[in-house]
Amino acid sequence: MTIKKGPLVFSMIAVLQSVFITTVQAQVTKVPHGILVKTGNIPVGLFAVDNGAFCLSLNDSARPSIIKSVFIDPGVGAGTPYTVVSAAPLYGIKTAFGKLTINTESKEWTLYDAAGHILVRHGSIAFTDSTIQVTEEAKGLFYGSGNKTTKALEKDRSSSSVFNGVADIPYFWNSEGYSGFGVSADDNTPPTWNRTTDVTWNFIGKAANLYLWPAKTMYEAAKVYVKVTGRPKLPPRWALGYLQSQWGWQDSAYVADVAAKFRSHHLPVDALIFDFEWYTTTPDYTLGKNGKPDFSDFTFNPHVFPHPVKQIADLKTQHLQFIGIRKPRLGNTALLDTARENGWLISPRTDSRDLDFSNPGLRTWFEDKTRPMLKTGVDAWWDDEGESYYTLYYWWNTAQFDLLASARPNYRHFTLNRAFSPGNQRFGYCTWSGDIPSTWASLADVPKDLLNFSLAGMYYGACDIGGFQGTPTKEMLVRWFQAGVFFPIMRSHSNIGTTARFPFLWGEDGEAAMRKALDLRYQLLPYLYSLGHEAYTSGAPIMRPLVMEFPTDTTVAGMTDEWLVGKGLLAAPVLDSGGSRTVYFPGDTWYDYHTGEEITGPKTIAVDAALDEIPLYVRAGTLLPIGPVIQYSEQASAAPLEIHIYPGKNGSFRLVEDDGVSYNYTKGNTRVTSYRWDDAAKTLTWIVSGAYSGKNVYKTVKAVLGKEEKVAAIGEKGSLSF
């Protein structure tokens, strides 16, 4: 008799297979996307996650599973093909990327790479009444957990906390060739890790997920990290221009005068950013828990914006975007009463006025209150002081992202935030380094903070150029502007009662030096924007520590006073008074961007830079796209795109163009020009692909090799030989 194998029979077969494995091995049960391994009385889950990661899952009161977390990209599945490892007492799962096993007798877990090399051995698991601890041996150097650190780049712990300009996340990359990322049952009490003799992860609660993946390099670590936690969406292209902020916009005439002076002084800028004064006459810092009856939370301050629709429209005719500050709390008494009645405050029985943005009802109400501001013309938000719980910025941005999607469909979200948690990069999200003082020491710390942001999955880092607290000297402000050219987001800011960081307020020589820096920033926009696309597709950050490219060079292991933009542009701005510094070049050939002088590393040189000079170098094999000097990011120009060629090696670069404002790039609507340099043949070739054909694409290329220049129409493909 023949039995037809329908769905029920296949289901029975699957059950019998599971029973067979459990019975024969007495330790292992197959479950979707992995196995449960019984170690003593505690089952341990081993899961294969999309894109090369494993998940070690623990639960002392229920079956281990993948924890639902806002840190994890909703699109991530657990569909990587795997095989079961069964060699009692050793059990595990194996994929094309590596292997994760656990010994049921010793209860030790082990991580292997694809070649079978052990990356982590002697991993252990322990349960207490309120925590789960996972321990692994500590070898090599640790990077990537954020900017709360006692060292420049190397890490020995993560407190998984947020503060003013500080973000610690439960993640690291280890130079032995692997990464770890932890998720607990409550996203607001994320796991921590600490390195002593070993590395110990501490998970509060009854459940724990430790994601592990082989990663030989920081690039491989970042690639999987963003596949697990989400790709960094691009902000609108204008956000990569210069953003001018201050606390102290006096009145409507003052705003109009500042905008006009930027344009008449030929100082490139793309947005003005407004502090408290745009929506309220006084800050809310002195308000009690019941607020103030006449406090304004969701309207414009009539002294500064008496006619907001017209005023914002006037700014837009000057190609200036409007960014307004927001606080995560309410100040108006009636609105606070509504929030308390609905349970929308984080601590209803305390004096806190902070909103619980994780509440869907609150988000809906908040969106309705905020929608008129978007209709008036607000382009983006500056979210400040949102550190009262770990995921506040995530849920706050969720409300703003959803509102923008409904009010202005397909327009890119952009916010400035004072901290971040894992996964926030999915929004098109910037973090600035907090309310820092106007000191040389603070300037020197900024690259350290932003490089640590880059290694922790925050791709768009910024700072208060000039410092927030105090007034810098002219020299300090100029040097800060020059460093800012090479930050992912370039934004200045100042406290009320200090001198605004408007370049035209700092003397002719100061203004000229800052203008020169801004001109360079805008010339680099084609490069920076293409690097943003690279970050989205591969996880490679825009701003990179030298150790990312030169991991075996111990000199750069903790170096933060010079850094790479992409792989080939070495920024070494002056970060102290006097105009002098030393510059270290790792083992490669480098060129002075300004003079073309060739430098062979490893080598350290002394540099003296005039007030308007920035030490800047380019690596051999780099193809550096340079645009024309423009006054705002979307300004049309018939000038050709220059491709500066730095010989000595073959090179390549993918220039990506799109509309700059929509999410169509996520569906492939881009124009990609793949440039290649054949060093032996001294020939530049290119091929154009992609469907985008907007009016803003470059139509002509000028190849520059030393003092030689050659021009050609771009077309679908082409070449230029020297």
N, C-alpha and C positions, 0 to 999 in steps of 0.2 A: 504494500500500500504506500502511495506517495503522499506526503504531507506538504501542503502548500504553506510556505513560510510568510505569513502575513505579519502585520505590525505586532500583534499580540505574541506571536512566537518569538520574534526578535527581542521583544521586551523580556520574555521568559528566559531567553538565552543570556541576556545581559545580567539578569538577576542571578542565574545559575553561575555565570562567570564570577560575579562578585562574591557569591557564597563559596565558590571553589577556592578563590584566592584567600578569603578569610579563613576557611577551614584548613587548607593545606599549609598555609604559612602561619596561621594562628595570630598574625600580627597586623595584616594589611587589609584595608578595604578600599576598593576603587570607588571614587566619587567623581562627579563631573570635573574635568580639568585637573585631576590630580589624584592623590591617595591620602587616606588617613592611616597613620602608623601608630599602633598602641605601644607606648613606652610605660611600663608599669600599669597604673590605672588611668593614665592620661593619654588621650589620643592627640597626635600632632598632625596637622595638615601640611602637605607639601603640594603646592599648586604651580602649574606652568602658566605664566601670564604673557599676554601678547608682547612681542617685540623684545624678547630675550631676558625678561626678569623672572625670577622665582619668588614665591611667597611662602614664608614659613609662618604658619597660622597656629595660634594657640588659644585655648579657651578652657578654663577650669570648671565651667558649669554647663557647657553646651558643646555641640559638635563644632569644631573649628571650621571657619569659613572665611571668605573674603569680606572684610568689614566695609560697609558703605560709608564713604568719607568724602567731604568736599575737596580734600586734597587730591583725590584721584579723578582723572579725566573721565567723565561719564561715557565716553566712547571706548574706553579700554575694556577689552574682554579677556577671557582666559582661554584663548584658542590656539596657542602654540602647540604644534604636534609634539608628543613626548612618548617615551617608553618607560615602563616600570622596571626599576632596578630591584632585583630580588636575589640576595645572597646572604641568607640568615647568618648573623643577626643584623645584616646591613640591608636597608631598604631605601628606595628613593625614586626620583624621576630624572630622566635624562632628555635634553633637547639638543638641537643643533648648536646651542650657545654654551652649554655646560651641563653640570649635574649637581643636584642637591640631595644628600643622603642623611639618614639618621641611623644610629646603632641602637637597637632596642635593649641591649644589655648595658652598655655604658651610658646610654642616653645622650651621646655626643653627636652633633651634626657637623657636616663637612660640605664645603662648597668647592666645586672644581670648574676649571675653564673647559673650553671645547676640546682642547688637546689632552685633557685628563690630568692637568697639573692642579695640585691642591692650592686653593687661594685662601681658604679659612679652614683650620683644623681645630679640634678640641672645643667646638662650640657647645655650650651647655644651656640648660633651661631650668628655671627655678620658680616656684609659686609661693606667694605668701597670702595672707588673708585678703590683702587689698591690692597687690601688685603682681606683675609677672616680670621676671628678669631674664634677659637673654645675654649670654656672655660669649665673647669670641676672643681669640688671641690677638694681641696687638703687635703688629710689625709695620714698618714703613712709616710714611708720613700721611697725615689726614688733612683733607681740604674740603671746603664746600658747605659748611653749616651756617654761614651767615657772617655778620660783622660784629657780633658780640664776642670779642676775642682778646686775649692777652698778647698774642703774637700778630704779626702782620697778616700772613695768609695761612700758616699751618694751624691746625686745630687739635685740641685735646679733649673737647667736650662740646655739648650743645644743651643749653637750658630750655630750648624750644619756647622762647618768650619774645614778646614785642615791647618796644618802648619808643621814646622819642628818637626817631631816626635809626633805630636798632631792630634788627630782625634775626632771630636764631631759629633754625629749622631742624627737624629731625632727619638729617641726611649727612652723608659724607662720601667722598671718594678716597680710596686708599691706594697709595703708590705701589702696593703689591699687586694691584690689578683687579679691584672689585669695588662695588658701591653698596651702601646700605641705606634704606629709607624706612622709617617706622610710622605706623598708624595705630592709634589706640581706639577704644570704643567711643571716646568722647573727643571730638576734634579740638575742644577748648582746653583739654588737658593732654596735649600731645606728648609722646614719649620723649625722654631725654637720653643722652648717652654721655659717658665719661670714660676717659682713658687713664688708667693707672698702670698696673702690670698688664691687665687685659682691658678690653673694651666691654663695658656693661651697658646694655640698654635697659631702661626702666619704664615699664608700662603701667600706668595707674588703671585699675579696674580688672575685669575678669577676662578680657579678650585682648589679643595682640596680633598684629600682622607685621612681620619684618620682611620687606622686599629686598632681595639680594640679586645682584647681577654681575657677571664678569665684565670688566672694563679695563683694558690695558692702558688707556689714556684718558685724560680729562674729556676729550672729545667724545669718546665712546660712552663715558659716564653720562655726559649731558644729553647725548642722543637718546638714551633709554629713559633718563629722568623725565624729559619732556613728553615722551610717549606714554609714560605712566601718569604723570600729573597734568599734562596738557601742553600743546604747542603755544609759544608766545605770539599772540596775534599782533599784527602791526598796528600802531596808532596811525591816525591820519598823517600824511607826509608833512604837513605844516608843523607838526609837533617836533620834528627833527630840526626845525629852524631855531631861531633864538626866541626865547620867551621872557618877557620883561614883567617882573612882579615887584610890588612893594606894599607895605602897610603904611597908609598915609595919603591916599588919593584925596585931595582936599575938597574939590567941587567939580561941577561939570565943565567949567572953563579950563580948569587945570588938566583934566583928562584930555580934552580936545587939544590943548597946547602941547602936551607931551607927545601925543600921536603925530601932530603936525611936525614937531621938531625932529622926531626920528626920520621922517620922510625927507624933510628939507635938508637935514644934515647927512643924508645918504648913509644911515645906519641901519643895516638889514635887521628886520624883526618880523615875526609872524603872529605874535599874540601879546595882549596885555592881560595881566593877572591881577585880580582885585581881592583885597582882604576884607575884613569885617565891614568896612564903610560902604560897600556896594549894596548891602541889604539892611543894615541897621545903623542907627546913629551912635550907639555905644556898644562895646563888647559885653558879653554876658558873664564875665568872670566873677562879678560881685553878686550875681543873683543867687537867691536861696533856692530851696527845693521846689517852691511854688512859682518861681519865675516872676514875671512882671506883666501886668495886664496889657500894657501898650508895646511890649517888645515885638519886633518884627522878625519872623523866621522865614517867611516865604514871599516877601515883597521887596521892591527896590527902595533904597534910601532916596527920598526925593531931593535931598541936598546935592548928592553926587549924580543921581540919575533921575532928574525930574521928568524926562521924556525918554524912557529906556528904549522903546521901539525905534525911535528916530536916532538916538545916540548910538545904539549898537549897529544900526544900518549904516550910519556915517562911518563907523570904524571899519565895517566890512568894505565900504567903497575904497578905503585905504589899505585893504587886504590885511586887516588885523582881526584876529579871532578874539573872542571874549571868554575868559576863564574866571569863574567865581569860586571863592572859598566856601566850604560847607563844614559844619560841625556835626558830630553824631548825636546831638542832643537838642532839646527844645528850650526856649526861653520865655515863650508866651504862656501866661497862666491858663487861659482857656484851652489851648492846645495840650498843655501838660495834663490838665484834668481829663481830657479825652484819652490821652495815652494811658494814664493810670487806670481809668475805668475799664479799658480794654486789655490791661495787662501787657502793655507794649514797652514798658521800661525794663531795663535789665535788673533793677533792684527796686521793686515797687515800694518796699517798706523802708527804704533808706533815703538819703538826700540826693541820690544820683538822678540826673535828668537825662542820662544816656539811653538811647533807644535800642531795643532788641530787634535788630534787622533780620534775625533768623526767623522771626514771626511772619508768616505770609500775609496775615491781615495788616500788620504794620507796614509791610512793603507796599501793599496796594494803596493804602491811605497816603503814604509818603510819596508815591508816584503821582497820585492825583494832585497833591499839594505842589509838587515840583513841576508838573507839566506846563503850567503857564510861563514859567521862566524859559523853558526850551522854546516855546512858541515866540517868546520875545526875542530870541536870538542867541541865547547862551550856547556856546560850542562845546565846552568841557568843564569838568569840575576839579577843584582842588580840595581834597578830603583831608582834614586835619584833626589830630588829637583823637584818633580812633583806636586807642590801645587798651581799652578797658576790658576786652576779652580777645582771645587769640584770633578768632575768625571774624571779628567785627568788620574789617575792611573787605573781606570776601563777601559778606552778606550785604553790606552797604553798596558795594559795586554791583552786586546782583540786582538790587533795586534800580540803580541808575542805568545799568546795561539794558534791563528789560524795558524801562521807560523809554530810553532812546530808540530801541528797536520798534516800539509802537508809535512813537511821536515822529521819528525821522528814520523810516525803514532803510536798512542797508547802509547807514552812516556809521563810521567807525567810532567806537567808544574810546575815550582817553580820559584818564584821571591821574592827578598827582596825589600820592599817598605817603604818609610818614612812616609806614612799615608795611610788611607783607607776610603772608603765610603761604605754604606750598599750594600751587594751583592757581594763584591769582594772576599769573602771567597769561592765563587763557582770555583775559578781558581786553588786553591792550592797555597795560597798566604800568605806571611809572612810580618808583619810590625815590624820594629824596632823603638825604642823610640827616634831616632834622634841624633843629633850631641852634645851629652852631655859632660860636663866637667869631668875631672878625679879628683873627690872629693868624700869624704865619704857621703856627703849629696846627691850627685847624685846617688851613689850606693843605698842608702836607698830609693830613689824615684823610682828606676826601678821596684820593685815588684808592687808598686802602679799603675804605668802605665800599666804594663802587665796584672794585675788583672782587671783593667778597660777595657782593650782591650778584655779580655775573656768575660766580661759581655756585651760587645757591639757587639759580633758576630765575633771578630777577634781571631781565635783560635790558630794561630801560631805567637806568639809574641816573640820579641828578643830585644837585646840592643847591644851597643858597649861595650863588656866586657873590663874593664879597663878604660872606658871613651875615648872619641875622642880627646878632647881638653886638652892637657897637658900630663904629665907623672905621673902615680900613683906611690906610694911607693910599695915595694915588698909585704908588708902585705896587702895593699888595693887590689892589683891585685889578690893575692891568694884568698882573701875573695870574690872577684867578680867572679872568676872562680867557687868557691864553690857554690855561689848562682845560677850561670848559669847552673849548673847540673840540676836544677829543673825548668828551663824555657822551654817552648815548643821548641824553637830553641836556640841552644847554639852557639854563634858567638862572637868572639873578633874582635876589630878593633882599629886603631890608626891613628892619624894625621901625615902628613909628618913632619919630623924633631923631632919626639918624639921616644922614645924607643919602638920598636915593641913588641907586646904582645906574642912573641914566648916564651914558658916556659923555653927553654934552655938558654935564655939570663938573667935569674933572679936569678942566684946562685943555688947551689946544693939543699939547703933547699926549696927555692921557686919552683924550677923545680919538686922536689919530691912531694911537696904538690899539685901542679897543676896536676901532673901525677895521683896521687891518686884520685883527683876529676874527671879527665877524665875517669879513669878506672871505677868509679862508674857510670858515665853517660852511658857508653857502657854496663855495666851490667844491667842497667835499660831499655835498648832499647826494650826488649820484652813487658815490661809494658807500656812504652810511646807509642809505635807503636799501641798496642791494644787500648789504650785510644784515639788515633787518629781515629781508626775505630769506637769507641763509639761516638766520636764527630760527625762523618759523619752520623751515624744512628740515634742518639738521640738529638744532639745539646748540650750535656753536655761538657763543656770545659775541656781541659787537666789540666790547671792551674786554681785552684778554690779558691776564698776567703773562709775563715772559715764560714762566715755568710751564705754561700750557703748551708752548712750542718747543721749549728746551728743557724737558723734564730731568735730564741727567746732569745739567749744569747747576751745581750746588750754589753758585753765586746768585742765581735768580730764584732760588727756592722760596724766599720770602720777600722778594723785591716788589715794591709798590710805587716808588717815586718815578719810575718810567714803565711804560706798558705798550701793548700792541693794540692797534685798531685793525680788526681783521688779522690776517696772518703777516701782512707785509709792512704796515706803517708803524714805526716806532716813535711814540711821543715821549719827549723828555723835557717838558716845560720847566721853567725856573720856579721853584716852590719856596724860595727863601729870599731875603733881601740881599741886595748887592749885585745881582745879575750874573753870578758865577755858580757853576755846579760841575760835577763830573757826570759823565755818561758812560755806561758799560754796554759793550756790544758782544752778545754771545757769538759763538763760533759760526760765522757765515760772512758773506760779503754784504756791506751796507753802503748806502749813498746818502750824502747830505742832501736833503730835499731842496735847499736853497741854492747851493753852489755846485752840486753834482760831484763833490769830492768823494773818492772811494775810500772806504775804511774796511779793513779786514779784522774780524774778531777771532778769538776772544781778545778784547782790548778795552781799556778804560782811558778816556781822554778828558781833559779839562776844557770847559767851555765858558766863554764870556759872551753874554747876550745883552745887546742894547735893549732899552725899554720896549721897543716895538718888535723885537726878535724872539722867535720860538725855536729852540733846538728840536729839529724834526728830521727823521731819517727813514730811509726806505730800503727794504731787503731785496737783494738780487733775485730776479725772477718774478718780481711784482709787476702787475699791470694796474696802474692807478688811474681810475677815471676822474677827471677834473672838469667841472662845469664852469660856466661863465660866472662872473660876479653879478649877483642879482640882489634885489631888495626884499624879496619875500619868496617863499618856496615855490609858488605856482606862477611866478612871473615868466612870461613867454620870452624866448630869445631865439634868434636865428643863428646864434653862434654854434660852432661845432662842439661836440664832446671831444675833449682831449684825452687820449690814452697815453699816459707817460710810461715809457718802457724802461725798466731797470735791468740791464743785461747781466750775463754771467750764468744764467740758468734758463731753461724753458719755463714758461709761465702761462697762467690762465686766469680768467676772471669772468664771472657771469653777471652781466649788468641786467638788472630787472627793472622794468618800467610797468606802471599800471595807472589807474585813474587817481590814486592817492587818497581816496576818501571812502571807497566802498569795500565790501567784503568779497567782491567778485574775484579777487586774486585767489581766494580759497577754493574756487571752482576752476582754476586754471586760466582765468582771463588776464594773462600777463603777456608782456613781450620780453623775451629773454635773448640777449645778444651774447653769445659765447665767444669770447676773445681768446686767442691762443698765440703765444710767441714761441717761434722756433729759433733758439739762440744760435744754432749752427748756421742756419740759412738766413738769419737776420730778417725774418719775415713775420709779420703780424697777419693773422687770418681771423675771420669771424663768420659765424652762421647765426641767423636770426630765426627764432621759433616762437610760437605762441600766437594767440588770436587777438590780443589787444592792439589797437591801432589808433589810439587817441591823438589829438593834435599836439599833445605835449611831448611826444617821443622825439628822440634825437634822430635827425635825418642825415647828418654829416659827421664824420669822424676825422680828427686830426691826430695822427700818431706822432709822438715826440720821443726821439731817441737822442739824448744829449742835446746838441745844438741843431740837430736835423729835424725837420718837420715835413710830413707828407699828409695830404688831405684827400679824402675820397667820400663819395656818397655811400651810405651804409647798405641800402638795398637788402636783399635776402641773404646775401653772402658776399664776401670780398676779401681782398688781401692787399697789403702794402709791403714792399721790400725795401731794405736799406743797403 
